[in-house]
């Protein structure tokens, strides 16, 4: 069969491959909202790409959720909800500024048992690792997670990650915990931010000069002097 893909087709396929599970309404919002009939246009495109076997889909959800064509995930798996929650955080960020260098289910240590954030991105000029906690965990388990980040911090392996700036000192990302629960966790070496949504994050670091000053951790040569200024 001979067919030609538009750039939008290619972008949609790439986006689904990147995020693993993408619902129809998110595709409308991200790729079709400027059109006169965005839902109809999206449905038409997605049916065509599905029939061309360039994407997969599951109709266990409403609206339909689209998957990579070679997805190993079961079409009724709870993992789909996990990927959709990552997508939701990404979309929240896009309402302020499109994140860059996005990595879904980042594995920066390259080995089992290391940190495995749900999302890495550079957002408003600052690098972040994002952990989405949909369930409640013990504070000890959450502190163990923080300790893994500290271990990676002291390994210095993060200084050679591909997204690090070439023209200035390496930066250790701040860690955002997306959680409705506030855990009594702490670190002397990395910045941990607990918020329920990205919208709360933006409110947290918006406003007065004092708030922006409070958002700056102590400068450490080993961390590249991380600064957070999201406004």
Rosetta constraint file for C-alpha pairs under 8 A:
AtomPair CA 5 CA 9 HARMONIC 5.69 0.50
AtomPair CA 5 CA 10 HARMONIC 6.57 0.50
AtomPair CA 6 CA 10 HARMONIC 6.45 0.50
AtomPair CA 7 CA 11 HARMONIC 6.11 0.50
AtomPair CA 8 CA 12 HARMONIC 6.08 0.50
AtomPair CA 8 CA 31 HARMONIC 7.60 0.50
AtomPair CA 9 CA 13 HARMONIC 6.26 0.50
AtomPair CA 9 CA 45 HARMONIC 7.72 0.50
AtomPair CA 9 CA 49 HARMONIC 7.82 0.50
AtomPair CA 10 CA 14 HARMONIC 6.07 0.50
AtomPair CA 11 CA 15 HARMONIC 6.00 0.50
AtomPair CA 12 CA 16 HARMONIC 6.20 0.50
AtomPair CA 12 CA 27 HARMONIC 7.77 0.50
AtomPair CA 12 CA 31 HARMONIC 7.72 0.50
AtomPair CA 13 CA 17 HARMONIC 6.20 0.50
AtomPair CA 13 CA 54 HARMONIC 7.30 0.50
AtomPair CA 13 CA 55 HARMONIC 6.81 0.50
AtomPair CA 13 CA 68 HARMONIC 7.62 0.50
AtomPair CA 14 CA 18 HARMONIC 6.10 0.50
AtomPair CA 15 CA 19 HARMONIC 6.16 0.50
AtomPair CA 16 CA 20 HARMONIC 5.46 0.50
AtomPair CA 16 CA 21 HARMONIC 6.19 0.50
AtomPair CA 16 CA 22 HARMONIC 6.02 0.50
AtomPair CA 16 CA 55 HARMONIC 7.96 0.50
AtomPair CA 16 CA 66 HARMONIC 7.01 0.50
AtomPair CA 16 CA 67 HARMONIC 6.11 0.50
AtomPair CA 16 CA 68 HARMONIC 5.97 0.50
AtomPair CA 17 CA 21 HARMONIC 7.97 0.50
AtomPair CA 17 CA 67 HARMONIC 7.20 0.50
AtomPair CA 17 CA 68 HARMONIC 5.11 0.50
AtomPair CA 18 CA 103 HARMONIC 7.81 0.50
AtomPair CA 18 CA 104 HARMONIC 6.78 0.50
AtomPair CA 19 CA 83 HARMONIC 6.59 0.50
AtomPair CA 19 CA 86 HARMONIC 7.79 0.50
AtomPair CA 19 CA 87 HARMONIC 6.73 0.50
AtomPair CA 19 CA 104 HARMONIC 6.30 0.50
AtomPair CA 20 CA 67 HARMONIC 5.66 0.50
AtomPair CA 20 CA 68 HARMONIC 6.16 0.50
AtomPair CA 20 CA 71 HARMONIC 7.58 0.50
AtomPair CA 20 CA 80 HARMONIC 7.96 0.50
AtomPair CA 20 CA 83 HARMONIC 6.48 0.50
AtomPair CA 21 CA 65 HARMONIC 6.33 0.50
AtomPair CA 21 CA 66 HARMONIC 5.68 0.50
AtomPair CA 21 CA 67 HARMONIC 4.92 0.50
AtomPair CA 21 CA 68 HARMONIC 7.54 0.50
AtomPair CA 21 CA 80 HARMONIC 6.03 0.50
AtomPair CA 21 CA 83 HARMONIC 5.73 0.50
AtomPair CA 21 CA 84 HARMONIC 6.19 0.50
AtomPair CA 22 CA 26 HARMONIC 6.67 0.50
AtomPair CA 22 CA 27 HARMONIC 7.10 0.50
AtomPair CA 22 CA 65 HARMONIC 5.45 0.50
AtomPair CA 22 CA 66 HARMONIC 5.25 0.50
AtomPair CA 22 CA 67 HARMONIC 6.72 0.50
AtomPair CA 22 CA 83 HARMONIC 7.85 0.50
AtomPair CA 22 CA 84 HARMONIC 6.45 0.50
AtomPair CA 22 CA 87 HARMONIC 7.27 0.50
AtomPair CA 23 CA 27 HARMONIC 6.61 0.50
AtomPair CA 23 CA 63 HARMONIC 6.51 0.50
AtomPair CA 23 CA 64 HARMONIC 5.85 0.50
AtomPair CA 23 CA 65 HARMONIC 4.11 0.50
AtomPair CA 23 CA 66 HARMONIC 6.03 0.50
AtomPair CA 23 CA 84 HARMONIC 7.51 0.50
AtomPair CA 24 CA 28 HARMONIC 6.32 0.50
AtomPair CA 24 CA 42 HARMONIC 7.52 0.50
AtomPair CA 24 CA 43 HARMONIC 7.80 0.50
AtomPair CA 24 CA 63 HARMONIC 5.85 0.50
AtomPair CA 24 CA 64 HARMONIC 5.68 0.50
AtomPair CA 24 CA 65 HARMONIC 6.07 0.50
AtomPair CA 24 CA 66 HARMONIC 7.28 0.50
AtomPair CA 25 CA 29 HARMONIC 6.24 0.50
AtomPair CA 25 CA 39 HARMONIC 7.78 0.50
AtomPair CA 25 CA 63 HARMONIC 7.00 0.50
AtomPair CA 26 CA 30 HARMONIC 6.07 0.50
AtomPair CA 27 CA 31 HARMONIC 5.61 0.50
AtomPair CA 27 CA 32 HARMONIC 7.03 0.50
AtomPair CA 27 CA 42 HARMONIC 7.16 0.50
AtomPair CA 28 CA 32 HARMONIC 4.74 0.50
AtomPair CA 28 CA 33 HARMONIC 5.70 0.50
AtomPair CA 28 CA 38 HARMONIC 6.04 0.50
AtomPair CA 28 CA 39 HARMONIC 6.11 0.50
AtomPair CA 28 CA 42 HARMONIC 6.00 0.50
AtomPair CA 29 CA 33 HARMONIC 5.24 0.50
AtomPair CA 32 CA 38 HARMONIC 5.02 0.50
AtomPair CA 32 CA 39 HARMONIC 7.56 0.50
AtomPair CA 32 CA 41 HARMONIC 7.14 0.50
AtomPair CA 32 CA 42 HARMONIC 6.50 0.50
AtomPair CA 33 CA 38 HARMONIC 5.39 0.50
AtomPair CA 34 CA 38 HARMONIC 7.15 0.50
AtomPair CA 35 CA 41 HARMONIC 7.80 0.50
AtomPair CA 37 CA 41 HARMONIC 6.14 0.50
AtomPair CA 38 CA 42 HARMONIC 6.01 0.50
AtomPair CA 39 CA 43 HARMONIC 6.10 0.50
AtomPair CA 40 CA 44 HARMONIC 6.17 0.50
AtomPair CA 41 CA 45 HARMONIC 6.29 0.50
AtomPair CA 42 CA 46 HARMONIC 6.07 0.50
AtomPair CA 43 CA 47 HARMONIC 6.07 0.50
AtomPair CA 44 CA 48 HARMONIC 6.33 0.50
AtomPair CA 45 CA 49 HARMONIC 6.24 0.50
AtomPair CA 46 CA 50 HARMONIC 5.98 0.50
AtomPair CA 47 CA 51 HARMONIC 6.10 0.50
AtomPair CA 48 CA 52 HARMONIC 6.19 0.50
AtomPair CA 49 CA 53 HARMONIC 6.34 0.50
AtomPair CA 49 CA 54 HARMONIC 5.45 0.50
AtomPair CA 49 CA 55 HARMONIC 6.16 0.50
AtomPair CA 50 CA 54 HARMONIC 5.86 0.50
AtomPair CA 50 CA 55 HARMONIC 5.20 0.50
AtomPair CA 50 CA 56 HARMONIC 6.16 0.50
AtomPair CA 50 CA 57 HARMONIC 7.53 0.50
AtomPair CA 53 CA 69 HARMONIC 6.68 0.50
AtomPair CA 54 CA 68 HARMONIC 7.75 0.50
AtomPair CA 54 CA 69 HARMONIC 5.77 0.50
AtomPair CA 55 CA 66 HARMONIC 6.90 0.50
AtomPair CA 55 CA 67 HARMONIC 6.08 0.50
AtomPair CA 55 CA 68 HARMONIC 5.12 0.50
AtomPair CA 55 CA 69 HARMONIC 4.19 0.50
AtomPair CA 55 CA 70 HARMONIC 7.98 0.50
AtomPair CA 56 CA 66 HARMONIC 5.72 0.50
AtomPair CA 56 CA 67 HARMONIC 4.73 0.50
AtomPair CA 56 CA 68 HARMONIC 5.46 0.50
AtomPair CA 56 CA 69 HARMONIC 4.44 0.50
AtomPair CA 56 CA 70 HARMONIC 7.52 0.50
AtomPair CA 56 CA 71 HARMONIC 7.53 0.50
AtomPair CA 57 CA 64 HARMONIC 6.98 0.50
AtomPair CA 57 CA 65 HARMONIC 5.67 0.50
AtomPair CA 57 CA 66 HARMONIC 4.10 0.50
AtomPair CA 57 CA 67 HARMONIC 5.19 0.50
AtomPair CA 57 CA 68 HARMONIC 7.93 0.50
AtomPair CA 57 CA 75 HARMONIC 7.72 0.50
AtomPair CA 58 CA 64 HARMONIC 6.17 0.50
AtomPair CA 58 CA 65 HARMONIC 5.45 0.50
AtomPair CA 58 CA 66 HARMONIC 6.33 0.50
AtomPair CA 58 CA 67 HARMONIC 7.49 0.50
AtomPair CA 58 CA 75 HARMONIC 5.47 0.50
AtomPair CA 58 CA 76 HARMONIC 7.65 0.50
AtomPair CA 59 CA 63 HARMONIC 7.51 0.50
AtomPair CA 59 CA 64 HARMONIC 5.02 0.50
AtomPair CA 59 CA 65 HARMONIC 6.57 0.50
AtomPair CA 60 CA 64 HARMONIC 7.39 0.50
AtomPair CA 60 CA 65 HARMONIC 8.00 0.50
AtomPair CA 60 CA 75 HARMONIC 7.19 0.50
AtomPair CA 60 CA 76 HARMONIC 6.34 0.50
AtomPair CA 61 CA 65 HARMONIC 6.42 0.50
AtomPair CA 67 CA 71 HARMONIC 6.35 0.50
AtomPair CA 73 CA 77 HARMONIC 6.71 0.50
AtomPair CA 73 CA 79 HARMONIC 7.43 0.50
AtomPair CA 73 CA 80 HARMONIC 7.85 0.50
AtomPair CA 75 CA 80 HARMONIC 7.80 0.50
AtomPair CA 76 CA 80 HARMONIC 7.62 0.50
AtomPair CA 77 CA 81 HARMONIC 7.95 0.50
AtomPair CA 78 CA 82 HARMONIC 6.83 0.50
AtomPair CA 79 CA 83 HARMONIC 6.41 0.50
AtomPair CA 80 CA 84 HARMONIC 6.17 0.50
AtomPair CA 81 CA 85 HARMONIC 6.15 0.50
AtomPair CA 82 CA 86 HARMONIC 6.54 0.50
AtomPair CA 83 CA 87 HARMONIC 6.27 0.50
AtomPair CA 84 CA 88 HARMONIC 6.15 0.50
AtomPair CA 85 CA 89 HARMONIC 6.47 0.50
AtomPair CA 85 CA 132 HARMONIC 7.66 0.50
AtomPair CA 86 CA 90 HARMONIC 6.39 0.50
AtomPair CA 86 CA 104 HARMONIC 7.77 0.50
AtomPair CA 86 CA 118 HARMONIC 6.91 0.50
AtomPair CA 86 CA 119 HARMONIC 7.09 0.50
AtomPair CA 86 CA 132 HARMONIC 7.34 0.50
AtomPair CA 87 CA 91 HARMONIC 6.20 0.50
AtomPair CA 88 CA 92 HARMONIC 6.22 0.50
AtomPair CA 89 CA 93 HARMONIC 6.38 0.50
AtomPair CA 89 CA 197 HARMONIC 7.46 0.50
AtomPair CA 89 CA 198 HARMONIC 6.76 0.50
AtomPair CA 90 CA 94 HARMONIC 6.33 0.50
AtomPair CA 90 CA 99 HARMONIC 7.52 0.50
AtomPair CA 91 CA 95 HARMONIC 6.62 0.50
AtomPair CA 92 CA 96 HARMONIC 7.46 0.50
AtomPair CA 92 CA 197 HARMONIC 7.97 0.50
AtomPair CA 92 CA 198 HARMONIC 6.04 0.50
AtomPair CA 92 CA 199 HARMONIC 7.05 0.50
AtomPair CA 93 CA 97 HARMONIC 6.04 0.50
AtomPair CA 93 CA 98 HARMONIC 6.45 0.50
AtomPair CA 93 CA 99 HARMONIC 6.72 0.50
AtomPair CA 93 CA 123 HARMONIC 7.61 0.50
AtomPair CA 93 CA 198 HARMONIC 6.47 0.50
AtomPair CA 94 CA 98 HARMONIC 4.51 0.50
AtomPair CA 94 CA 99 HARMONIC 6.76 0.50
AtomPair CA 97 CA 123 HARMONIC 7.14 0.50
AtomPair CA 97 CA 124 HARMONIC 6.54 0.50
AtomPair CA 98 CA 123 HARMONIC 7.23 0.50
AtomPair CA 99 CA 121 HARMONIC 5.93 0.50
AtomPair CA 99 CA 122 HARMONIC 5.60 0.50
AtomPair CA 99 CA 123 HARMONIC 4.74 0.50
AtomPair CA 99 CA 124 HARMONIC 7.19 0.50
AtomPair CA 100 CA 121 HARMONIC 5.68 0.50
AtomPair CA 100 CA 122 HARMONIC 5.02 0.50
AtomPair CA 100 CA 123 HARMONIC 6.49 0.50
AtomPair CA 101 CA 120 HARMONIC 7.53 0.50
AtomPair CA 101 CA 121 HARMONIC 5.30 0.50
AtomPair CA 101 CA 122 HARMONIC 6.06 0.50
AtomPair CA 101 CA 163 HARMONIC 6.99 0.50
AtomPair CA 102 CA 119 HARMONIC 7.15 0.50
AtomPair CA 102 CA 120 HARMONIC 5.67 0.50
AtomPair CA 102 CA 121 HARMONIC 4.49 0.50
AtomPair CA 102 CA 122 HARMONIC 7.21 0.50
AtomPair CA 103 CA 119 HARMONIC 5.70 0.50
AtomPair CA 103 CA 120 HARMONIC 5.04 0.50
AtomPair CA 103 CA 121 HARMONIC 6.44 0.50
AtomPair CA 104 CA 118 HARMONIC 5.96 0.50
AtomPair CA 104 CA 119 HARMONIC 4.70 0.50
AtomPair CA 104 CA 120 HARMONIC 6.60 0.50
AtomPair CA 105 CA 116 HARMONIC 6.40 0.50
AtomPair CA 105 CA 117 HARMONIC 5.80 0.50
AtomPair CA 105 CA 118 HARMONIC 4.32 0.50
AtomPair CA 105 CA 119 HARMONIC 5.40 0.50
AtomPair CA 105 CA 120 HARMONIC 7.67 0.50
AtomPair CA 106 CA 116 HARMONIC 5.75 0.50
AtomPair CA 106 CA 117 HARMONIC 5.59 0.50
AtomPair CA 106 CA 118 HARMONIC 6.32 0.50
AtomPair CA 106 CA 119 HARMONIC 5.97 0.50
AtomPair CA 106 CA 120 HARMONIC 6.19 0.50
AtomPair CA 107 CA 111 HARMONIC 7.50 0.50
AtomPair CA 107 CA 114 HARMONIC 7.60 0.50
AtomPair CA 107 CA 115 HARMONIC 6.61 0.50
AtomPair CA 107 CA 116 HARMONIC 4.99 0.50
AtomPair CA 107 CA 117 HARMONIC 7.06 0.50
AtomPair CA 108 CA 115 HARMONIC 7.16 0.50
AtomPair CA 108 CA 116 HARMONIC 7.29 0.50
AtomPair CA 108 CA 158 HARMONIC 7.43 0.50
AtomPair CA 108 CA 161 HARMONIC 7.46 0.50
AtomPair CA 109 CA 114 HARMONIC 5.83 0.50
AtomPair CA 109 CA 115 HARMONIC 6.80 0.50
AtomPair CA 109 CA 152 HARMONIC 7.54 0.50
AtomPair CA 109 CA 157 HARMONIC 7.62 0.50
AtomPair CA 110 CA 114 HARMONIC 7.68 0.50
AtomPair CA 114 CA 148 HARMONIC 6.57 0.50
AtomPair CA 114 CA 152 HARMONIC 7.80 0.50
AtomPair CA 115 CA 145 HARMONIC 7.60 0.50
AtomPair CA 115 CA 148 HARMONIC 6.03 0.50
AtomPair CA 115 CA 149 HARMONIC 6.26 0.50
AtomPair CA 115 CA 152 HARMONIC 7.70 0.50
AtomPair CA 117 CA 129 HARMONIC 5.88 0.50
AtomPair CA 117 CA 130 HARMONIC 5.70 0.50
AtomPair CA 117 CA 131 HARMONIC 5.28 0.50
AtomPair CA 118 CA 129 HARMONIC 7.55 0.50
AtomPair CA 118 CA 130 HARMONIC 5.82 0.50
AtomPair CA 118 CA 131 HARMONIC 5.28 0.50
AtomPair CA 118 CA 132 HARMONIC 6.56 0.50
AtomPair CA 119 CA 129 HARMONIC 5.86 0.50
AtomPair CA 119 CA 130 HARMONIC 5.06 0.50
AtomPair CA 119 CA 131 HARMONIC 6.94 0.50
AtomPair CA 120 CA 127 HARMONIC 7.44 0.50
AtomPair CA 120 CA 128 HARMONIC 5.73 0.50
AtomPair CA 120 CA 129 HARMONIC 4.61 0.50
AtomPair CA 120 CA 130 HARMONIC 6.21 0.50
AtomPair CA 121 CA 127 HARMONIC 5.83 0.50
AtomPair CA 121 CA 128 HARMONIC 5.63 0.50
AtomPair CA 121 CA 129 HARMONIC 6.85 0.50
AtomPair CA 122 CA 126 HARMONIC 5.24 0.50
AtomPair CA 122 CA 127 HARMONIC 4.20 0.50
AtomPair CA 122 CA 128 HARMONIC 6.14 0.50
AtomPair CA 123 CA 127 HARMONIC 6.27 0.50
AtomPair CA 123 CA 128 HARMONIC 7.19 0.50
AtomPair CA 123 CA 230 HARMONIC 7.96 0.50
AtomPair CA 124 CA 229 HARMONIC 7.87 0.50
AtomPair CA 124 CA 230 HARMONIC 5.82 0.50
AtomPair CA 124 CA 231 HARMONIC 7.89 0.50
AtomPair CA 125 CA 230 HARMONIC 7.97 0.50
AtomPair CA 126 CA 173 HARMONIC 7.42 0.50
AtomPair CA 126 CA 227 HARMONIC 7.55 0.50
AtomPair CA 126 CA 228 HARMONIC 6.47 0.50
AtomPair CA 126 CA 229 HARMONIC 7.83 0.50
AtomPair CA 126 CA 230 HARMONIC 7.97 0.50
AtomPair CA 127 CA 171 HARMONIC 7.69 0.50
AtomPair CA 127 CA 172 HARMONIC 7.58 0.50
AtomPair CA 127 CA 173 HARMONIC 4.78 0.50
AtomPair CA 127 CA 174 HARMONIC 6.65 0.50
AtomPair CA 128 CA 173 HARMONIC 4.73 0.50
AtomPair CA 128 CA 174 HARMONIC 4.98 0.50
AtomPair CA 128 CA 175 HARMONIC 5.74 0.50
AtomPair CA 128 CA 176 HARMONIC 6.84 0.50
AtomPair CA 129 CA 173 HARMONIC 6.17 0.50
AtomPair CA 129 CA 174 HARMONIC 6.33 0.50
AtomPair CA 129 CA 175 HARMONIC 4.85 0.50
AtomPair CA 129 CA 176 HARMONIC 6.22 0.50
AtomPair CA 130 CA 175 HARMONIC 5.80 0.50
AtomPair CA 130 CA 176 HARMONIC 4.74 0.50
AtomPair CA 130 CA 177 HARMONIC 6.03 0.50
AtomPair CA 130 CA 178 HARMONIC 7.21 0.50
AtomPair CA 131 CA 175 HARMONIC 7.46 0.50
AtomPair CA 131 CA 176 HARMONIC 6.17 0.50
AtomPair CA 131 CA 177 HARMONIC 4.91 0.50
AtomPair CA 131 CA 178 HARMONIC 6.08 0.50
AtomPair CA 132 CA 177 HARMONIC 6.03 0.50
AtomPair CA 132 CA 178 HARMONIC 4.75 0.50
AtomPair CA 132 CA 179 HARMONIC 6.59 0.50
AtomPair CA 133 CA 177 HARMONIC 6.99 0.50
AtomPair CA 133 CA 178 HARMONIC 5.93 0.50
AtomPair CA 133 CA 179 HARMONIC 5.30 0.50
AtomPair CA 134 CA 179 HARMONIC 6.89 0.50
AtomPair CA 136 CA 181 HARMONIC 7.53 0.50
AtomPair CA 137 CA 141 HARMONIC 6.44 0.50
AtomPair CA 137 CA 142 HARMONIC 6.79 0.50
AtomPair CA 138 CA 142 HARMONIC 6.46 0.50
AtomPair CA 139 CA 143 HARMONIC 6.04 0.50
AtomPair CA 139 CA 183 HARMONIC 5.95 0.50
AtomPair CA 139 CA 184 HARMONIC 6.53 0.50
AtomPair CA 139 CA 185 HARMONIC 6.96 0.50
AtomPair CA 140 CA 144 HARMONIC 6.08 0.50
AtomPair CA 141 CA 145 HARMONIC 6.39 0.50
AtomPair CA 142 CA 146 HARMONIC 6.45 0.50
AtomPair CA 142 CA 183 HARMONIC 7.48 0.50
AtomPair CA 142 CA 185 HARMONIC 7.05 0.50
AtomPair CA 143 CA 147 HARMONIC 6.12 0.50
AtomPair CA 143 CA 185 HARMONIC 5.50 0.50
AtomPair CA 143 CA 186 HARMONIC 7.32 0.50
AtomPair CA 144 CA 148 HARMONIC 6.40 0.50
AtomPair CA 145 CA 149 HARMONIC 6.74 0.50
AtomPair CA 146 CA 150 HARMONIC 6.41 0.50
AtomPair CA 146 CA 185 HARMONIC 7.67 0.50
AtomPair CA 146 CA 186 HARMONIC 7.60 0.50
AtomPair CA 146 CA 187 HARMONIC 7.21 0.50
AtomPair CA 147 CA 151 HARMONIC 6.19 0.50
AtomPair CA 147 CA 187 HARMONIC 7.96 0.50
AtomPair CA 148 CA 152 HARMONIC 6.36 0.50
AtomPair CA 149 CA 153 HARMONIC 6.15 0.50
AtomPair CA 149 CA 190 HARMONIC 7.87 0.50
AtomPair CA 150 CA 154 HARMONIC 6.31 0.50
AtomPair CA 150 CA 187 HARMONIC 7.70 0.50
AtomPair CA 150 CA 189 HARMONIC 6.83 0.50
AtomPair CA 150 CA 190 HARMONIC 6.92 0.50
AtomPair CA 151 CA 155 HARMONIC 6.29 0.50
AtomPair CA 152 CA 156 HARMONIC 6.85 0.50
AtomPair CA 152 CA 157 HARMONIC 7.02 0.50
AtomPair CA 152 CA 158 HARMONIC 7.15 0.50
AtomPair CA 153 CA 157 HARMONIC 7.68 0.50
AtomPair CA 153 CA 158 HARMONIC 7.00 0.50
AtomPair CA 153 CA 172 HARMONIC 7.22 0.50
AtomPair CA 153 CA 189 HARMONIC 7.86 0.50
AtomPair CA 153 CA 190 HARMONIC 7.77 0.50
AtomPair CA 157 CA 161 HARMONIC 7.42 0.50
AtomPair CA 158 CA 172 HARMONIC 6.92 0.50
AtomPair CA 159 CA 164 HARMONIC 6.86 0.50
AtomPair CA 159 CA 170 HARMONIC 5.30 0.50
AtomPair CA 159 CA 171 HARMONIC 7.14 0.50
AtomPair CA 159 CA 172 HARMONIC 7.62 0.50
AtomPair CA 160 CA 164 HARMONIC 6.77 0.50
AtomPair CA 160 CA 170 HARMONIC 7.94 0.50
AtomPair CA 164 CA 170 HARMONIC 5.86 0.50
AtomPair CA 164 CA 171 HARMONIC 6.98 0.50
AtomPair CA 165 CA 169 HARMONIC 7.22 0.50
AtomPair CA 165 CA 170 HARMONIC 6.48 0.50
AtomPair CA 169 CA 224 HARMONIC 5.26 0.50
AtomPair CA 170 CA 223 HARMONIC 6.97 0.50
AtomPair CA 170 CA 224 HARMONIC 5.41 0.50
AtomPair CA 171 CA 223 HARMONIC 5.53 0.50
AtomPair CA 171 CA 224 HARMONIC 4.84 0.50
AtomPair CA 171 CA 225 HARMONIC 7.22 0.50
AtomPair CA 171 CA 226 HARMONIC 6.28 0.50
AtomPair CA 172 CA 190 HARMONIC 7.72 0.50
AtomPair CA 172 CA 223 HARMONIC 5.48 0.50
AtomPair CA 172 CA 224 HARMONIC 7.12 0.50
AtomPair CA 172 CA 226 HARMONIC 7.11 0.50
AtomPair CA 173 CA 226 HARMONIC 7.77 0.50
AtomPair CA 174 CA 190 HARMONIC 6.63 0.50
AtomPair CA 174 CA 191 HARMONIC 5.03 0.50
AtomPair CA 174 CA 192 HARMONIC 6.23 0.50
AtomPair CA 174 CA 193 HARMONIC 7.51 0.50
AtomPair CA 175 CA 190 HARMONIC 7.70 0.50
AtomPair CA 175 CA 191 HARMONIC 6.17 0.50
AtomPair CA 175 CA 192 HARMONIC 4.93 0.50
AtomPair CA 175 CA 193 HARMONIC 6.18 0.50
AtomPair CA 176 CA 192 HARMONIC 5.98 0.50
AtomPair CA 176 CA 193 HARMONIC 4.76 0.50
AtomPair CA 176 CA 194 HARMONIC 5.97 0.50
AtomPair CA 176 CA 195 HARMONIC 7.35 0.50
AtomPair CA 177 CA 192 HARMONIC 7.27 0.50
AtomPair CA 177 CA 193 HARMONIC 6.04 0.50
AtomPair CA 177 CA 194 HARMONIC 4.80 0.50
AtomPair CA 177 CA 195 HARMONIC 6.34 0.50
AtomPair CA 177 CA 196 HARMONIC 7.97 0.50
AtomPair CA 178 CA 194 HARMONIC 6.18 0.50
AtomPair CA 178 CA 195 HARMONIC 5.28 0.50
AtomPair CA 178 CA 196 HARMONIC 5.08 0.50
AtomPair CA 178 CA 197 HARMONIC 6.14 0.50
AtomPair CA 178 CA 198 HARMONIC 7.98 0.50
AtomPair CA 179 CA 194 HARMONIC 6.62 0.50
AtomPair CA 179 CA 195 HARMONIC 5.90 0.50
AtomPair CA 179 CA 196 HARMONIC 4.73 0.50
AtomPair CA 179 CA 197 HARMONIC 7.69 0.50
AtomPair CA 180 CA 195 HARMONIC 6.93 0.50
AtomPair CA 180 CA 196 HARMONIC 4.73 0.50
AtomPair CA 181 CA 196 HARMONIC 7.73 0.50
AtomPair CA 182 CA 194 HARMONIC 6.63 0.50
AtomPair CA 186 CA 192 HARMONIC 7.34 0.50
AtomPair CA 187 CA 191 HARMONIC 7.07 0.50
AtomPair CA 187 CA 192 HARMONIC 7.36 0.50
AtomPair CA 191 CA 217 HARMONIC 7.21 0.50
AtomPair CA 195 CA 200 HARMONIC 6.10 0.50
AtomPair CA 195 CA 201 HARMONIC 6.10 0.50
AtomPair CA 196 CA 200 HARMONIC 6.54 0.50
AtomPair CA 197 CA 201 HARMONIC 6.54 0.50
AtomPair CA 198 CA 202 HARMONIC 6.25 0.50
AtomPair CA 199 CA 203 HARMONIC 6.33 0.50
AtomPair CA 200 CA 204 HARMONIC 6.01 0.50
AtomPair CA 201 CA 205 HARMONIC 6.49 0.50
AtomPair CA 202 CA 206 HARMONIC 5.97 0.50
AtomPair CA 202 CA 230 HARMONIC 6.62 0.50
AtomPair CA 202 CA 231 HARMONIC 7.44 0.50
AtomPair CA 203 CA 207 HARMONIC 7.86 0.50
AtomPair CA 204 CA 211 HARMONIC 7.88 0.50
AtomPair CA 205 CA 211 HARMONIC 6.29 0.50
AtomPair CA 205 CA 212 HARMONIC 6.15 0.50
AtomPair CA 205 CA 215 HARMONIC 6.75 0.50
AtomPair CA 205 CA 229 HARMONIC 6.77 0.50
AtomPair CA 205 CA 230 HARMONIC 6.21 0.50
AtomPair CA 205 CA 231 HARMONIC 6.97 0.50
AtomPair CA 206 CA 211 HARMONIC 7.06 0.50
AtomPair CA 206 CA 212 HARMONIC 7.23 0.50
AtomPair CA 206 CA 230 HARMONIC 7.18 0.50
AtomPair CA 206 CA 231 HARMONIC 5.81 0.50
AtomPair CA 207 CA 211 HARMONIC 6.50 0.50
AtomPair CA 207 CA 212 HARMONIC 7.43 0.50
AtomPair CA 208 CA 212 HARMONIC 6.59 0.50
AtomPair CA 209 CA 213 HARMONIC 6.02 0.50
AtomPair CA 210 CA 214 HARMONIC 6.08 0.50
AtomPair CA 211 CA 215 HARMONIC 6.26 0.50
AtomPair CA 212 CA 216 HARMONIC 6.95 0.50
AtomPair CA 212 CA 228 HARMONIC 7.88 0.50
AtomPair CA 212 CA 229 HARMONIC 6.45 0.50
AtomPair CA 215 CA 227 HARMONIC 7.46 0.50
AtomPair CA 215 CA 228 HARMONIC 5.99 0.50
AtomPair CA 215 CA 229 HARMONIC 7.18 0.50
AtomPair CA 216 CA 226 HARMONIC 7.36 0.50
AtomPair CA 216 CA 227 HARMONIC 5.23 0.50
AtomPair CA 216 CA 228 HARMONIC 5.98 0.50
AtomPair CA 217 CA 226 HARMONIC 6.94 0.50
AtomPair CA 217 CA 227 HARMONIC 6.86 0.50
AtomPair CA 218 CA 225 HARMONIC 7.47 0.50
AtomPair CA 219 CA 223 HARMONIC 7.66 0.50
AtomPair CA 219 CA 224 HARMONIC 7.58 0.50
AtomPair CA 219 CA 225 HARMONIC 4.42 0.50
AtomPair CA 219 CA 226 HARMONIC 6.73 0.50
AtomPair CA 220 CA 224 HARMONIC 6.44 0.50
AtomPair CA 220 CA 225 HARMONIC 5.25 0.50
AtomPair CA 220 CA 226 HARMONIC 7.95 0.50
AtomPair CA 221 CA 225 HARMONIC 6.08 0.50
